[in-house]
Amino acid sequence: MSTGCYLRMGGDALLDAEPCRSLAVARATYMAAARELDRYGQTITATLHIAPSLAAAAEYPDYLFQLGPRGGLRSTRL
C-alpha cells in the first residue's frame, strides 16, 4: 500500500486536507500561499499528514510548516 501526503492549511479541517504527490510538492504549495499572504501582512501555518489515505490520517501531523523570520520555510518534523 502506498503512502500519501495530505496538506492541511490554516484552520482547515483534516477532512479538507489537500493531497500532495510528495513532500516537495507540499512545501511548494505551502510556500506559494504563505508568500502571497505575507505580502498583505498575514501569516498561515500548515501541517502535513503522511498516511495511506486521508481516512487513515491521524489528527496529529508529521510536519509543521511556517514562514521563518527571513521569509524562508521552517519545516519542523513532529
Steps between C-alpha positions, in 0.01 A plus 500: 500500500645839403520792736364843418554852630210719607553874547277679749520881484396747767185402687377248244354175628705187444237372257566809284873429474642521148672187365859557381723272294806556717651696785659737247163572337344564842780742590463687170122520537532639852769752402290636213205565734716629787692747282178632349352560846829646627472774239191619688647460849320175574643167610392140459627171634445158350532141609591199292352161576660187353262206472379237251172692458333812634263283703801337669676832572547569870393830651861551611721617209839378386630846398425861588568769238550867587671799345828574671607847614676572168221362279631146452325176578524369853413131485481321835474122523261420784 
